[in-house]
Amino acid sequence: MKIQHIKRIITHWETSSFSTYRDTFEQYGGSVNMHPDVVEY
């Protein structure tokens, strides 16, 4: 079992779409270096 899989089990993280990321960033904000336009580049 890979460490990434174990981390997802422990933290309950799930894969998300980029549109969900963008919507969440617009709603809650975030760091400039994690802005959707920067991440998408």
N, C-alpha and C positions, 0 to 999 in steps of 0.2 A: 504494500500500500504506500503510495507516494505521500510525502509530507504535505503537499497542497491539499490532498483529499482529506487528510486528518484535520488540517486547519479549517476547512469548510465544515466538517462535522462539528468541531468544537465551537466555532463562531456562528454557525448557521448561515454563512454567506451563500448566495446563489448568483449564478451568472445573470447579467442584466443586459438590456439593449442600450445602445448609445442614446436613443431618444429618451429613455427613462432617465439616464444620467443627466442629459441636458435639462430636462424638465425639473429634476430634483435640484440641480445647481441653480436654476433660475428661481426656484421657490425658496431655497434655504441659503443660497450663496456659497462661497468657498474661497479658496486661495486663488490668486491670480495665475499661478503656474499650473493650476488644475482646471482653468476655464475651459469649457467645451471646445472653443475655437483653437486653443493651444493643444489640447489633447488629441483633437481630430487631425491636426497637422501631422 
